[in-house]
Amino acid sequence: MLEISVYPPAFSEISGSPFTVKAICLLEQSGQPYKIKYLPDPRKSPKGKLPVLKDGSNIIPDSDQIRDYLEQTYDVDYDAGLSAEQRGQSRSIIRMIEEHLYFVILASRWQKDAHWGTLSEEFFGKMPLLLRKIVPNMIRKDVIKSLMGQGMGRHSEVEQLVRAKKDIAAIETILGDQKFLFGNKPTAADFSTVPMLRALTSFPLESPLSKLVTSHPKLASYIERGKKEFYPK
């Protein structure tokens, strides 16, 4: 049986990272039996991150590589029915969501002081007291350092919000009046987009960033459809 290692649940999501949620959705839609293994500490994983898929002796890290593996090994096509042009558009949407919007969300959660306490309690609240005084701040420093290296952390909160607003407006435009981004059936782009938007809206502190989604009923309905359609039951 396939085994997917992911972060524990957080903020009403089945896992604390939109990438691990995406991987679970990919498995759910693959038709293959699988089990979930929750790992709070990813440091021993191949890339120091989660998700990681185990299939017998095969170890596959990274949600994008997991998708490739499932498609190639189990004859799954997550973009079935899409034209070559639509497949190209899907890839572009995924890259916008995962390589840009994600870092705005990351900055909002880890870099913004007003949100840090809530995040720290959710992710590290069950740690022994002594570790809780040291480990969370160490990890936060590493995350902020990576945000600065990637570039998003160098922008002001207002500038980050402007960038996110453009991404979310693009998603809403592509969605239009459809059930999902490319019609009545969810495809790979939805498996990336819905968990990312859920990461925005499930954080318990309302912010200008979360309002970019919650203020648009069309997007809110899209998120709920996705959760019902391809999240584990």
Sequence and secondary structure as in RCSB ss.txt:
>XXXX:A:sequence
MLEISVYPPAFSEISGSPFTVKAICLLEQSGQPYKIKYLPDPRKSPKGKLPVLKDGSNIIPDSDQIRDYLEQTYD
VDYDAGLSAEQRGQSRSIIRMIEEHLYFVILASRWQKDAHWGTLSEEFFGKMPLLLRKIVPNMIRKDVIKSLMGQ
GMGRHSEVEQLVRAKKDIAAIETILGDQKFLFGNKPTAADFSTVPMLRALTSFPLESPLSKLVTSHPKLASYIER
GKKEFYPK
>XXXX:A:secstr
 EEEEE   BTTBSSSSHHHHHHHHHHHHHT  EEEEE S  TTSTTSSS EEEETTEEEESHHHHHHHHHHHH 
  TTTT  HHHHHHHHHHHHHIIIIIHHHHHIIIII HHHHHHHHHHHHTTS HHHHTTHHHHHHHHHHHHHHHH
SGGGS HHHHHHHHHHHHHHHHHHHTTSSBTTBSS  HHHHHHHHHHHHHHHSSS  HHHHHHHT HHHHHHHHH
HHHHHS  
